Amino acid sequence: MSRKQITGMGPAPRTGVDDSGCPILHVDMDAFFASVELLERPELRGRPVIVGSPAGRGVVLSATYEARAQGVHSAMPMSRARRLCPRATIIPPSHGKYTEVSRGVMEIFHAVTPLVEPIASDEAFLDVAGAGRRLGSPSVIAAMIRAEVLERFGITCSVGIASSKFIAKLASKQCKPDGMLVVPADEVVAFLHPLPVSALWGVGERTEQSLVRLGIRTVGDLARVPPGTLQRELGQAVGGHLAALAWGRDERAVTAHVPDKSIGNEETFAVDVDDPEVIRRELLRLSERVAARMRKAGHVGRTVSVKLRRADFSTISRSRTLKEPTDVAQEIYATACELFQAADLDRVRLRLVGVRMEGLRPADSASRQLSLGERETGWREAEQAMDRAVRRFGPDAVLPASLVRGRLDEMEA
């Protein structure tokens, strides 16, 4: 790897800072999807850009810092983002490009240390304790990673360097964009206590409101409250968790491989839908996608969940655990339809539907037991053949007949 030092746009690294007790890096790409898009649209640099569906009603996937300055952020409804930043250029997502760059970035991380824990396609924790003799101090390694990402892919990243995962992630956020920040082990409390309580993992909007009612606005305020009081007010688990974080206590190690806990897909309709046939057709489409992803990852799952969001944004979730684990779309779809039926939402306008499989395990560890007299349906073999056709001819090479009919209906409409 190159040892070239670069100067970022974020806060400059402090010189002479003791990073000897800081083996944990949190590396976070800056506005990742938007940055990848700007590689092919350099004329848009310095302007507000939003990655999301231009015509649909989905959410913001990424936004440049110029758009963020107008209040736009990831996961915001696109309709609101357009109101906040009407002059933004909106670019439809190109997931294949993001996957390719993400894979290359992760390769850079793995060249440094085998202890890489991806959090998403654009961020990861690294434990570099074992790489010091070969590559240098954590700060040197972080600078090398930033330079390598910039040189190979033309995008920037921010790196937090600390004694724990929690503090490293906070540090990377503090130095965005394109920065590097070391929080020495003996300065954790001084770094942490001035921050708002919302900076702590596990403090959402409701928890923050509860804390503010108690007069707790900063992490330092929280640290001065007896743990027993927090547990009475917030519950044993949450209160104890926040009491530990308020003093920077986080014992979690960087885990090289985190198994998938669930696999899901969801879709926001272009207009609200109250036709059960259209909703079931979308459940089939999503079940097909989820099953294909599971087979590609070598997983089967036992619990089927559906997500149903009404036009007023209220959301219903329903789930059912199957007798046997599966990766078959038809089995997932049949259960999803039953859950939709049980939710009693016929002729209720829906904005979004989703299908998710949970309780995942390796496919080769789960053998299906047939009941006496039960026959194999053949669906698994048929869907495996569809997988092969899709790999060779593209994503729409083979579709269930109902989805083909649905597409024709949409074209005629």
N, C-alpha and C positions, 0 to 999 in steps of 0.2 A: 504493500500500500504506500501511497505517496505520503511524505511527511510535511507537505506544504502547509503552512499556517495561513489562514484566511481571516480577514476582518469582516464581521457581519454587520447587519443593520441594527441588530439588537444590542443590549448593553454589553460593553466590552468586557472580556474576562478580566477578573482581578488578578494582578500579578503578585507573586509571592504568597498566594493563598495555600494553606496546607490541605492537600487533598489526599493525604496518606491514609486516612480512615474513611475514604469515600469510594468504595469499589463499585457502586451501583450507578449506572447511566440510564437515563430515560431519554430516548431519541425520538423526536416527534417531527415529522415532515411539516413544513409550513404551507397551509392551504393546499393540501396535496393534490386533490383532483383538479383544482383551478390551475395550480402550477404546471401540472402535466399538460393541460390544454393550451397554456400560453407558450409551450415549446413550439407548437405549430401555428400560434397566432401572436407572434412577438409584437405586432402593432398595438395589441391591447394592453401591454405592460403599462402600469401606472394608472390604469383606468378601472372602474368598478366592474367586476365580472362575477357572474353567478353561474354555477353548474347545477342544472336541474331541468325539469321538463318545461319547455317554453309555453306549451299550450295546455298541458295537463294541470292537475291540482295536487301534485305531490309536494315534496318538501325539498328544501335547499340541501344539496349534497356537499357543496363547498362554495366558498366565496373568497375573493381576494381581500386583502386588508383594506383596500379603498372602499369596497362594498361594506365591510364590517364596520368601518368608521361611520356609516349611515345607519347602523343598527342591525344589519343583516347577519345571521349566524346559521350554522348548520342545524338541520332538523326543523327550521322555521318553515311554515307553510309558504309555498311559492307566491300565493296571492298577496300575503303580507309583505314579503320581500320586494315584490314589484312596486307596492305602494311606498315602501320606505326608500327605495332606490330606483326611481323610474328610469333613470338614464343608464342603468346597468346593462351590459351585454349579457344575454342569457345563452349558455351553451349546453346542448343536450349531452348527457353523460356518455362516455365511451369506456365502458368497464374493462374491455379487453386491454386497452392501453394502460389503465391503472394497475391491472393485475401484473402485466409484464414489468412495469417499473418497480412495483412493490417486490416482486420476486428478486429483481436485481439488487435492490436496497438490502433485503434480508440476506443476500449472499455476502454483501459487504460486512454485515454484522457478524455472520458466522465465520468469516475469515479472521475476525478478532478473537472470538471466544465461542465455545460450544454452548455456553449458558446464555441463550437468547430466548426471551419470552415475548412473543408477539402479542400485542393487545388488540391491534387492528391492522389493516393493510398498510397503515402509514405511521405506526408507532410500535416501539418495543422497549422492554427493559433488557439491559445487559449487565452481567456480573463480570467485571474485568480483573478481578483479584488475581487470577492465574495468568494474566497476559502481561503483567508489569515487567517481568524480566526480559521478555521478548520485544515489547513495543514501547514501554515507558509508563509514566504515571497516568492516572485516569484522565487528567486534563489533556495530556499529550494525545492519548488515544481518542478522546472526544474530538479534538481538533483534526486528527487524521480522518476520522469518519466523516466529519462535515466537509472536509476538502474532497474526499473521494466521492461522496454523493454529488457534490457540485460538479466535479470534473466529469464524472461518468454520465450523469443524467440532467445536468443543467438546472437542478432545483435545490432549494436550501432546506436545512433542518435546524432545529434548536435542540440543545442538549442540556439536561439537568444532571448534575454530578453530586452525589450525596452518600450518606451512610445507610440509607434505607430507600425502598421503592417509593414510599409515600412522599418523602421530602424531595427525591429526585424528580418525581412527576410535577410537584409544585414548582420546583426550580425551572424546569423546562418551560412551563407556562409563563413564569415571570420574565423570562428573557426572550420571548417571541417578539417579532420574527427574526430568524437568522442570528441567534445568539447562543451563548454558552455561559452557564452560571454554576459555580461551585458553592455548596453550602458545607463548610467544614463541620466535622462532627461536634466540636465544642461550641458552635454558633447556631445550632438547630433551633433552640428555644428563642433566641433573639430574632431569627429569621421568621419563625412561625407565629409568634404571639401578636404582632401588629396586624396580621391578615384578618379579613372578615371571616366569621364562622362558616360562611358558605363555601370557603375554600376546602373545608374538610370533606373527605369521602364519607358519604352517607348523609350529608346535610342537604336535603332537598328543600323545596319551597315551604312545605308544611313544617318540617323540623326547624327551619330557620325562623319561621313565624313564632313557633313555640319558644325558641331560645330568646328571641327579641322581647317577647312578653315578660321573660324573666330578667330582662336588662342585660342580656348577653349578646354583644354585637361583634366582638373580636375573639380570636382564638385565645388571647390572653385572659379575657373575661371568663371564658369557659374553663380555662385551666385552674382558675381560682375557686371554682365551685366544687364542693366535696363530691366525689364519685357517687356516693349514696344518694345525694340529692338529684343528680342527673338521672340515676336509674329509677328513682321514684317518679320523676317527671316524664321521662322518655321511654321507660322500660329497661329491663335488665340488660338486654343485649345491646341496644342502641346507646344507652347511657354509658355502659362500660367501654364500648368501642370508641366513643367520642372522648371520654376521659383519657384514654391511652393516647389517641392521636393528638390531643391538645398539648401533650408533652413530647411529641415526636416519636412515640414508641410504636414501632412497626417491625415485627419479627419475621415477616414473610420473606422467604428466600426467592430468588429468581428461579423459576421453574422452566426447564428447557423445552418441555412439551406439555401444553395444556390441552387435554382431549376436548373435542367439541362437546358441549353440553346439549346443544339443540341445533337443528337446521330448519330454516323456515323461509318463506317468501310471502310477500303481501303486495297488493295492488290497489292503487287509488283510482276509482272510476273517473272518467272525464266529466260525467254528470252523475248525480245521485241516481241510484238504481233501486227500484222496488219490484222488479220482475224476478220471481224465484228461479225461473229457468235460466236467466242471464247470470244470476248469482251462482247457481249450481255449476254452470259452465265455467265460470271463473274459478270456482273451487276445484274443478277438474284440472284446469290449466295449472293452478298452483300446486296441486298434488303431484302432477307430472314433474314439475320442476324440482320439488322437494325430493321426490323419490330418485330422480336422476342424480341429484347432488349427493344423496346418501350412498347410492351405488358407486359413484365415482370416488367417494371418500372411504369406501369399504365399511360403511356403518349400516346397522339396522336399529330400529327404535320401537318402543312399546307404547308411548303416549302420544296421541294425536290431539292437537289443540287448534282451535279456530279463533280468529279475532274478527269481530264484526263491529264496525264503527258507523254509528248513525249519522245522519246529515247534520245534527247539532253537535257533533264531535264526541258525544258520549260513547263509550266503548264497552262491549260485552265480550268476555273471553269464556270459552267452554273447552273442556278437555275430557278425554276418556282413555283409560289404559287398556290395551289389548291383551288377550290371553297369550299371544305369541309375538315376539318382535318381528318387524317386517321392513322391507324396503320396496314394497310393491305399491305402485301408484293407485291401482284400483281398490286395494284394501284401505289405503289412507283416504281416498276420495269417498268411499262408502261411509266411513266413520265421520268424515267432515260433514257430509250431507245430513247424517243423523243428528249431529251436534247443532247444525244450522236449524233443522226442523224443531229440535227440542228448545231452541232459543225463542221460538214463537215470534218470529220477525217477518212473517209473510206480509207483504205489501207495506212494510216499513222501509222507508228510503235509506239506503246504505251508501256511505261515502267510500268505504274501504273494507276489503276482506283480506284475511291472511290465513295461511295454513302453516303449522309448525310441528315437527316431530321432536320429542324429548325422550329422555331415558335411553340415550344412544349407547351402543356397545359395538365392538368389532363384529363384522358379519361372520367371520370364520369361527367365532366363539359361540354362536347361537345356531342351534340345529332345530328345525321345525319338526314337531311331533304330530303326525297325522292321527286323527281319531279313527276308531274301527270303522271301516267302510268308507271313510272319506277319501276322495280322489284329489290329486293335484289339479289345480285349475289351469296351469300352464301360463298364467299371467306373468310370472317372474321371467320365464324363458322368452316370452314375447317382448317384454320390456327390455330385456338385455339385448335382444336383436335390434330394437329401436335405438338403443344406445350406440350400437355399432354403426347403424345407418346415419345417425346424427353426427358422429365423429367423422364420417367420410364425406357426407353431403351437406352438412349444415344443420342449424337448429330446427328448421321447419320441414326437414326431409320427410318425416313421418309424424302424423298427428292422429289422435282419436277422431273418429268420424264426426262426433258432436262438435268438436272444435273446428273442424273444416266447415261444417254447416254454419256454425256461428260466425266464422269469418266471412262466408259468402253473404250471410244476412247483413253484416255490418257494411260490406261493400255495396250492397243494393240500397241500404238506407242512406 
